[in-house]
Amino acid sequence: MKLWVGLGNPGAKYAGNRHNIGFMALDRIAADHGFGPWRARFQGQVCEGRFGSTRVTLLKPETFMNLSGQSVRAAADFFKIDAPDITVFHDELDLAPGKCRLKTGGGHAGHNGLRSIHAHLGPDYDRVRLGIGHPGDKNRVAAYVLSDFAKAEAGMLDDLLRGISDGAPALATGEGPKFLNAVSLRTAPPRSSTGAAKPETAPPAPAPQKEKAATDTRSPFDKLKDHFRK
């Protein structure tokens, strides 16, 4: 069994925030793969489903970001799931918008949701890092992550979430590269050639050949007679 955790803040006020992209990812997976219904458990919202023989529980903590670890710890204890079987979907300032990366273990890089999970479970869980970009000034980070995605980012966001959903079965079976490839096919699909084929060059026409002069077969006497007839 796997526990997938999406990080965000509860309530309509935060629903479209960059900080809530973890919630968005789980919502797309649940909707596309017939999970559900969502139920209130473990200080959050939970739904369950399967990818083949792999059972997956989705969890959206409702403790607010800074206390996410409480909800994750409660679910992990109930299902007897260890950290290596937990995957956390979260926003990542250090990745460009629309980018997705996988990571196992490591630090929390100042992310308050990860910091809380570290405190309750340690660092040895998997992460799906979802790029939201950086505002360029650390003093603007708090306001930036709690702001909604811009309208111009709607297409990028939809492609990213669809790619995550496409790759979810591979992620459930531990096929990380296959998961990332599914995301890439949505966010950076191969481009087909748009250049028009060059028309084939016709071979040069053969140079016209001069007609050969007709061979004169007259005898000298006939030539002389014809000369005086003119």
C-alpha positions in Angstrom: 0.0 0.0 0.0 1.1 3.5 -0.8 0.2 6.8 0.9 0.3 9.9 -1.4 0.1 13.2 0.3 -0.7 16.5 -1.4 0.3 19.7 0.4 -1.8 22.8 0.6 -4.1 24.9 2.8 -7.8 24.1 3.3 -10.6 26.4 2.2 -11.8 28.2 -0.9 -9.6 31.2 -0.1 -6.5 29.2 -0.9 -7.8 26.8 -3.5 -6.1 28.5 -6.5 -2.8 29.3 -4.7 0.6 28.2 -6.0 1.1 26.7 -2.5 -1.9 24.4 -3.2 -0.5 22.6 -6.3 -0.1 19.4 -4.2 -3.9 19.4 -3.5 -4.5 20.0 -7.2 -2.4 17.1 -8.2 -4.3 14.7 -6.0 -7.6 16.0 -7.1 -6.7 15.3 -10.7 -5.5 11.8 -10.0 -8.6 11.0 -8.0 -11.0 12.3 -10.7 -9.2 10.7 -13.6 -8.7 7.3 -12.0 -12.0 6.7 -10.3 -10.8 7.2 -6.7 -13.2 8.4 -4.0 -15.2 9.6 -2.5 -13.3 12.0 -0.4 -13.9 11.5 3.4 -12.8 13.4 6.4 -10.1 11.4 8.3 -6.7 11.9 9.9 -7.2 15.7 10.2 -7.6 15.9 6.4 -9.5 14.6 3.4 -8.8 11.0 2.2 -9.8 8.8 -0.7 -8.6 5.5 -1.9 -8.2 3.6 -5.2 -5.9 1.1 -7.0 -3.5 1.0 -9.8 -3.5 -2.7 -10.8 -2.7 -4.6 -7.6 -1.3 -1.5 -5.8 -3.6 0.1 -3.4 -3.1 3.9 -3.0 -4.5 6.2 -0.3 -4.6 9.9 -1.2 -4.4 12.4 1.7 -4.9 16.2 1.7 -4.1 17.5 5.2 -6.4 20.1 6.5 -4.2 21.3 9.4 -2.8 24.2 7.3 0.6 23.8 5.8 2.7 24.3 8.9 1.2 21.4 10.7 0.9 18.9 7.8 3.0 16.4 9.6 0.3 15.8 12.2 -2.1 14.5 9.6 0.5 12.5 7.7 1.7 10.8 10.9 -1.9 9.9 11.9 -2.5 8.3 8.5 0.8 6.5 8.5 0.2 5.0 11.9 -3.3 3.9 11.1 -2.2 2.1 7.9 1.1 1.0 9.3 3.0 2.7 6.4 6.7 3.5 6.7 8.3 6.6 5.2 9.6 4.9 2.0 6.0 4.1 1.0 4.9 7.7 1.4 5.1 10.2 -1.5 4.5 13.9 -0.9 3.4 16.2 -3.8 4.4 19.8 -3.1 5.2 23.2 -4.7 8.9 23.8 -5.5 10.3 27.4 -5.8 13.6 26.1 -7.2 11.9 24.7 -10.3 10.5 26.6 -13.2 6.7 26.6 -13.6 5.5 23.4 -15.2 8.6 21.4 -14.3 8.4 18.1 -12.3 11.1 16.2 -10.5 11.3 13.2 -8.2 13.4 13.1 -5.1 13.9 10.7 -2.2 15.0 11.9 1.2 17.0 15.1 1.7 16.3 18.4 3.4 13.1 20.4 3.4 14.7 23.6 1.9 12.6 25.8 4.1 9.2 24.5 2.9 7.0 24.6 6.0 4.9 21.6 5.0 8.0 19.4 4.5 9.5 20.8 7.6 6.5 19.5 9.6 6.6 16.1 7.9 10.3 15.9 8.7 9.5 16.5 12.4 7.0 13.7 12.5 8.4 11.1 10.1 12.0 12.0 9.3 13.3 12.7 5.8 13.2 9.3 4.1 10.0 9.7 2.1 9.6 10.4 -1.6 8.7 13.8 -3.1 7.1 14.9 -6.3 8.5 18.4 -6.7 6.2 20.6 -8.8 7.7 23.8 -10.1 6.1 27.1 -9.5 9.1 29.4 -10.1 10.6 32.0 -7.8 9.5 35.6 -7.4 13.2 36.7 -7.5 13.3 38.2 -4.1 13.2 36.1 -0.9 11.2 38.8 0.8 8.4 38.3 -1.7 8.2 34.5 -1.3 5.4 34.3 1.3 3.1 36.5 -0.7 4.0 34.7 -4.0 3.2 31.2 -2.8 -0.1 32.4 -1.4 -1.1 34.0 -4.6 -3.1 32.3 -7.3 -1.7 31.1 -10.6 -2.0 33.7 -13.2 -4.5 33.3 -16.1 -1.5 33.0 -18.5 -0.3 30.0 -16.5 -3.6 28.1 -16.9 -2.5 26.0 -19.9 0.9 25.2 -18.3 -0.8 24.1 -15.1 -3.4 22.0 -16.8 -0.7 20.2 -18.9 1.3 19.5 -15.7 -1.6 18.1 -13.8 -2.7 15.9 -16.7 0.8 14.6 -17.1 0.9 13.7 -13.4 -2.4 11.9 -13.7 -1.1 10.1 -16.9 2.0 8.9 -15.0 0.3 8.0 -11.8 0.1 4.2 -12.5 3.9 4.1 -13.2 4.6 6.1 -10.0 2.5 3.6 -8.0 4.7 0.7 -9.2 8.0 2.6 -8.6 8.7 3.4 -12.2 10.0 6.9 -11.7 11.4 7.5 -15.2 8.2 6.3 -16.8 6.2 8.6 -14.6 8.5 11.6 -15.6 8.2 10.7 -19.2 4.4 10.8 -19.0 4.6 14.3 -17.5 7.1 15.4 -20.2 4.8 14.2 -23.0 2.2 16.6 -21.7 4.4 19.5 -20.8 7.0 19.3 -23.6 5.6 17.0 -26.4 7.8 16.2 -29.3 7.5 18.7 -32.1 6.6 17.4 -35.5 8.5 18.9 -38.5 6.7 21.9 -39.9 9.1 22.6 -42.7 7.6 22.1 -46.2 9.4 19.5 -48.2 11.6 20.9 -50.9 10.2 20.2 -54.3 12.3 17.7 -56.2 14.6 19.3 -58.7 13.8 18.1 -62.2 16.9 16.9 -64.1 18.2 19.4 -66.6 16.7 18.9 -70.1 19.1 17.6 -72.6 20.6 20.2 -74.9 18.9 20.1 -78.2 21.0 18.4 -80.8 21.7 19.9 -84.2 20.2 18.1 -87.1 22.8 16.4 -89.2 23.0 17.7 -92.7 21.6 15.3 -95.2 24.4 13.4 -97.1 24.6 14.4 -100.8 24.7 11.2 -102.9 24.7 12.9 -106.3 27.4 12.2 -108.8 29.7 15.0 -109.9 27.9 15.0 -113.3 24.4 15.3 -111.7 25.7 18.1 -109.5 26.9 20.0 -112.6 23.6 19.5 -114.4 21.6 20.8 -111.4 23.9 23.8 -111.2 23.0 24.9 -114.7 19.3 24.4 -114.1 19.2 27.1 -111.5 
